[in-house]
């Protein structure tokens, strides 16, 4: 059976990744050997022009937490971040004891420089810029605001490894950066993260990060094994998914904790699980090194798919994302009057779109727990009700892209007949990774 068109659920995994995961699973010495951790930390900075040092963690949120603690962020300090984000970002701020202050977004789905300036106070310690979907916002304006107010600029590159701004790679545009190797990011080791810091001009930050990093624990070995099972399991689950059997297997494996979820229940409540922060498990570093060799091919493919979407949707979809130079298009977002309806319509046709971010902070159970107040970021609140993510994953074929285009075209035609009222269908595919 063929793999269905699914935006998440191990989208980067190829046959050689599955075979590698099996090999590592049955090679216990690789679970504890730090050699591959050091190799990954050596290879990663070489992608960036200049002198950089990297630190491997078990997730992007662990990396961000470590950065914030290294900066001396403390109780009552404020850290500015955009609304329209994953709960992992404000959670890391809260775990560090600081206060997340949400800034509205612009048409790039990134932080709005005008609202950013309004939100800065004497308590502001740092700004986090996100590069949502691998699309860059007005980085130049954001940098000027950070410099003007003597604030640390942290790059959240979880969606954007390999993207560029004026010829410079993301991760080198601010004072310090972090990346994610999560299961549905640009590259995937199921869980994993990386801190990148310049070793010349940011010496003090590097020294403090090194000190904090040296105190980090290693995650539980069983947790690492659980992640190794992910690509292996999905090599079976995905071909069977549309028949319903794959989904059943996924439910069973998650219920009995053979597979973990991308965001655990404690995090959804704004709590801190014991797993974070931790160092990257040596076993997962083996997967990350393999994926790193595929970065340019993966991103070239994503750009080609985005180009095809732009050409096919020119006269169909009213609101397309800005065609930003240097973007890597982890996902291709479109804005639709009835996002719920389109996602439900596509699902009935065997295509599962994404819903990043159907809430301004996703998947928070209670927004007040992560410090968000309704009305604070009206544009983010509006777009969260309209956005649909289209797939760009490495294995996606041209005929599958055309099928996605046809489904959206059909939906837009039906919407026109209904006068845009739509059907408030069930929302979201990304829950398949988290809550099936």
C-alpha positions in Angstrom: 0.0 0.0 0.0 1.1 3.6 -0.7 1.9 6.2 1.9 -1.1 8.6 2.3 -0.7 12.4 1.9 0.0 13.4 5.5 1.7 16.5 6.7 3.0 15.1 10.0 3.6 11.6 11.3 7.3 11.1 10.6 7.3 13.1 7.3 11.1 13.1 6.9 11.7 9.4 7.4 13.1 7.5 4.5 13.9 3.8 4.1 17.5 4.3 5.2 16.4 6.1 8.3 14.2 3.2 9.3 17.1 0.7 8.7 19.4 2.9 10.8 16.9 3.1 13.6 16.7 -0.7 13.6 20.4 -1.0 13.7 20.8 1.4 16.6 18.0 -0.2 18.5 19.8 -3.5 18.4 23.2 -2.0 19.1 23.1 -1.1 22.8 26.6 0.2 22.9 25.4 3.1 20.7 22.8 4.1 23.4 25.6 5.2 25.7 28.6 6.1 23.4 29.1 9.9 23.4 31.2 9.8 20.2 28.3 10.5 17.9 27.1 13.4 20.1 30.5 15.0 19.7 30.5 14.3 16.0 27.1 16.0 15.6 28.2 19.0 17.6 31.3 19.3 15.4 29.4 18.9 12.1 26.5 21.2 12.8 28.4 24.6 13.1 30.3 23.9 9.9 27.1 24.8 8.0 27.4 28.4 9.1 30.0 31.0 8.0 32.1 32.1 10.9 33.2 30.6 14.2 30.3 28.9 16.0 29.9 26.3 18.8 26.9 24.0 19.2 25.4 22.1 22.1 23.1 19.2 21.5 20.0 18.8 23.7 17.0 16.5 23.7 14.6 19.1 22.3 14.3 22.7 21.1 12.5 23.6 24.4 15.5 22.3 26.4 17.8 24.4 24.2 15.7 27.5 24.8 15.4 27.0 28.5 19.2 26.6 28.7 19.7 29.8 26.7 17.4 31.8 29.0 19.0 30.5 32.2 22.4 31.3 30.7 21.3 34.9 30.0 20.4 35.2 33.7 16.7 35.5 33.0 15.0 35.5 36.4 11.6 36.0 38.2 9.6 39.0 36.8 11.9 39.4 33.8 9.9 39.6 30.5 10.7 37.7 27.3 8.9 38.8 24.1 7.7 36.2 21.8 5.0 36.0 19.1 1.6 34.7 19.5 0.8 32.0 16.9 3.3 29.6 18.4 3.9 26.2 20.0 3.4 25.9 23.7 7.0 24.7 24.0 8.2 28.3 23.6 6.3 30.0 26.4 6.7 26.9 28.6 10.5 27.3 28.4 10.1 30.9 29.5 7.9 30.0 32.4 10.3 27.2 33.5 13.1 29.7 33.6 10.9 31.8 36.0 10.2 34.6 33.5 7.1 36.1 32.1 6.1 35.5 28.4 4.9 38.7 26.7 3.0 38.0 23.4 3.5 40.2 20.4 1.1 40.1 17.4 2.1 38.8 14.0 2.1 40.3 10.4 1.3 38.7 7.1 4.5 36.6 7.2 3.1 34.8 10.3 6.0 36.3 12.2 6.5 38.9 14.9 5.2 42.3 13.9 7.9 44.9 14.5 5.4 47.7 15.1 3.7 45.8 17.9 7.0 44.6 19.2 8.1 48.1 20.0 4.9 48.7 21.9 5.4 45.7 24.1 9.0 46.5 25.3 9.3 47.6 29.0 12.0 48.1 31.5 11.5 44.5 32.5 12.2 43.1 29.0 15.2 40.9 28.8 15.1 39.2 25.4 13.2 38.9 22.1 12.5 35.5 20.4 12.1 35.6 16.6 10.5 32.5 15.2 10.8 32.2 11.4 7.4 30.5 11.2 7.0 27.7 8.6 10.5 28.5 7.5 9.3 31.9 6.3 11.4 34.9 7.5 9.7 38.0 8.8 11.1 41.6 8.9 14.4 40.4 10.5 16.1 43.7 9.8 13.6 45.8 11.6 13.5 43.3 14.5 17.3 43.5 14.9 17.2 47.3 14.9 14.7 47.3 17.7 16.7 44.8 19.7 19.9 46.8 19.3 18.1 50.1 20.1 16.8 48.7 23.3 19.9 46.7 24.3 18.0 43.4 24.2 19.3 39.9 23.4 17.8 38.5 20.2 17.2 34.8 20.3 16.4 33.0 17.0 13.9 30.2 17.2 15.0 28.1 14.1 12.8 25.1 14.8 11.1 25.6 11.4 13.9 27.1 9.4 17.2 25.2 9.4 18.8 26.1 6.0 16.8 29.3 5.4 18.6 32.5 4.6 18.2 36.2 5.0 20.2 38.5 2.7 22.5 35.6 2.0 23.1 34.7 5.7 21.7 31.5 7.2 19.2 31.7 10.0 20.9 31.0 13.3 23.5 33.7 12.6 21.1 36.7 12.5 20.8 37.2 16.3 22.9 36.8 19.4 22.1 33.1 19.9 19.9 30.5 18.2 18.3 27.2 18.9 17.0 24.5 16.5 14.7 21.5 16.8 15.1 18.0 15.3 11.6 17.1 16.3 9.6 14.5 14.4 8.0 16.9 11.9 10.7 19.6 11.7 13.2 20.3 8.8 15.3 17.4 9.9 14.2 14.7 12.4 15.8 12.5 15.0 12.3 12.2 16.5 13.4 14.4 19.5 16.4 16.6 19.6 17.6 20.2 19.7 20.7 22.3 19.2 22.1 25.6 20.5 24.2 27.7 18.2 26.4 30.5 19.5 29.1 32.6 18.0 32.5 32.0 19.7 34.1 35.4 19.0 31.7 38.3 19.6 29.4 36.4 22.0 32.0 34.9 24.3 30.2 35.6 27.6 27.0 34.0 26.3 29.0 31.0 25.2 30.8 30.6 28.6 27.5 30.7 30.5 25.8 28.3 28.1 28.8 25.9 28.5 28.4 26.1 32.3 24.7 25.4 32.2 25.1 22.7 29.6 27.6 20.9 31.9 25.0 20.6 34.6 22.4 18.9 32.2 21.4 15.3 32.9 21.1 12.6 30.4 17.5 11.5 29.7 16.2 8.0 30.7 17.6 5.3 28.5 14.1 3.9 28.0 12.9 7.4 26.7 15.6 7.2 24.1 14.6 3.7 23.0 11.0 4.9 22.8 12.1 7.5 20.2 14.0 4.9 18.2 10.8 3.0 17.8 9.1 5.9 16.2 10.5 5.7 12.6 10.3 1.9 12.8 6.6 1.9 13.8 5.6 4.5 11.3 7.2 2.5 8.4 4.3 0.1 9.2 1.6 2.6 10.3 1.7 5.0 7.3 1.0 2.5 4.5 -2.0 1.3 6.5 -3.2 4.7 7.8 -6.0 5.4 5.4 -7.4 1.9 5.9 -7.9 2.6 9.6 -5.6 -0.1 10.7 -2.5 2.2 10.8 -4.4 4.6 13.1 -5.4 1.7 15.3 -1.8 0.5 15.6 -0.8 4.1 16.5 -3.4 4.4 19.2 -2.3 1.1 20.7 1.4 1.9 20.7 0.7 5.3 22.3 -1.6 3.9 24.9 0.9 1.4 26.1 3.8 4.0 25.8 5.8 2.3 23.1 5.6 5.7 21.3 5.7 9.1 22.9 3.7 12.1 21.9 5.3 15.3 20.5 3.8 17.3 23.4 3.0 15.5 26.6 0.0 16.2 28.8 2.0 18.1 31.5 3.2 20.5 28.8 -0.3 21.2 27.6 -1.1 22.3 31.1 2.0 24.5 31.3 3.8 22.2 33.6 7.4 21.0 33.3 8.0 17.2 32.6 11.1 15.6 34.1 12.4 14.8 30.6 13.2 18.5 29.9 15.8 19.9 29.9 18.2 17.1 29.1 21.1 16.4 26.8 20.5 14.6 23.5 20.6 10.8 23.8 23.6 9.4 22.0 21.3 7.0 20.1 19.3 9.9 18.6 22.4 11.7 17.6 23.1 8.9 15.1 19.7 9.6 13.5 20.4 13.3 13.4 23.8 12.9 11.7 22.2 10.9 9.0 19.4 13.4 8.4 22.0 16.3 8.3 23.4 14.8 5.1 19.9 15.3 3.5 19.4 18.9 4.5 20.0 20.5 1.1 18.1 17.9 -0.8 15.1 18.2 1.5 15.0 22.0 1.4 15.4 22.1 -2.4 12.4 19.7 -2.6 10.4 21.9 -0.3 11.2 25.0 -2.3 10.1 23.3 -5.5 6.8 22.2 -4.0 6.2 25.8 -2.7 6.9 27.1 -6.2 4.4 24.7 -7.6 1.8 25.8 -5.0 2.3 29.4 -5.8 1.8 28.8 -9.5 -1.3 26.6 -9.2 -3.0 28.7 -6.5 -2.5 32.1 -8.1 -6.1 32.4 -9.2 -7.7 30.0 -6.7 -6.7 30.9 -3.1 -7.3 34.5 -2.1 -4.6 34.7 0.7 -1.3 33.1 -0.1 1.8 33.5 2.1 4.4 36.1 1.0 6.9 34.6 -1.4 9.9 35.4 0.8 13.4 35.0 -0.6 15.4 32.4 1.3 12.4 30.6 2.9 12.6 26.8 3.2 8.8 26.1 3.5 8.6 23.5 6.3 4.9 23.8 5.5 3.0 26.0 3.0 0.3 28.0 4.8 -2.8 29.4 3.2 -5.6 31.4 4.8 -9.2 30.2 4.1 -12.5 31.6 5.4 -13.4 28.2 6.8 -10.1 26.4 7.7 -12.0 23.8 9.7 -14.2 22.9 6.7 -11.3 22.6 4.3 -9.3 20.3 6.6 -12.4 18.1 7.2 -13.1 18.1 3.4 -9.6 17.0 2.6 -9.6 14.3 5.3 -12.6 12.7 3.8 -10.6 12.4 0.6 -7.6 10.8 2.3 -5.5 13.9 2.6 -4.6 15.1 6.1 -3.5 18.8 6.3 -1.9 20.5 9.2 -3.4 23.0 11.7 -0.4 24.9 13.0 -1.6 27.0 14.8 -5.3 26.7 15.3 -4.8 28.5 18.6 -2.5 31.4 19.3 -0.6 29.0 21.6 -1.0 25.4 20.6 -1.8 23.0 22.1 -2.4 24.8 25.4 -5.4 23.5 27.4 -5.8 26.9 29.1 -4.2 30.0 27.5 -4.1 31.8 30.9 -1.7 29.1 32.2 0.8 30.3 29.6 0.2 33.9 30.2 -1.9 34.8 27.1 -4.9 37.1 27.4 -7.5 37.2 24.6 -7.4 40.5 22.6 -3.7 40.9 23.1 -2.8 39.8 19.6 -5.9 40.2 17.3 -4.2 39.4 14.1 -2.7 36.2 15.5 -6.2 35.3 16.8 -7.8 35.9 13.4 -5.2 33.9 11.4 -5.3 31.0 13.8 -8.9 30.5 12.7 -8.1 30.7 9.0 -4.7 29.0 8.5 -4.3 25.6 6.8 -0.9 24.0 6.3 -0.3 22.2 3.1 2.4 19.5 3.0 5.9 19.9 1.5 7.6 16.8 3.0 10.6 15.3 1.3 8.9 12.2 -0.1 5.9 14.2 -1.6 5.5 13.6 -5.3 4.3 16.1 -8.0 1.1 14.1 -8.6 0.4 14.3 -4.8 0.9 18.1 -4.9 -1.5 18.3 -7.8 -4.0 16.2 -5.9 -3.7 18.7 -2.9 -4.3 21.6 -5.4 -7.4 19.9 -6.8 -8.9 19.3 -3.4 -8.4 22.9 -2.4 -9.8 24.0 -5.8 -12.9 21.9 -5.3 -13.3 23.3 -1.8 -13.0 26.9 -2.9 -15.6 26.2 -5.6 -18.0 24.7 -3.0 -17.3 27.7 -0.8 -18.3 30.0 -3.5 -21.6 28.3 -4.0 -22.2 28.4 -0.2 -21.3 32.1 0.0 -18.3 31.3 2.2 -20.3 30.1 5.2 -18.7 26.6 5.1 -19.0 23.7 7.3 -17.4 23.9 10.7 -15.9 20.4 10.4 -13.4 18.7 12.7 -10.1 20.6 12.8 -6.6 19.4 12.4 -4.2 16.7 11.5 -1.3 17.5 13.8 -3.2 16.0 16.6 -2.5 12.6 15.0 1.0 13.0 16.4 -0.2 14.2 19.7 -3.8 13.3 20.3 -5.2 10.9 17.7 
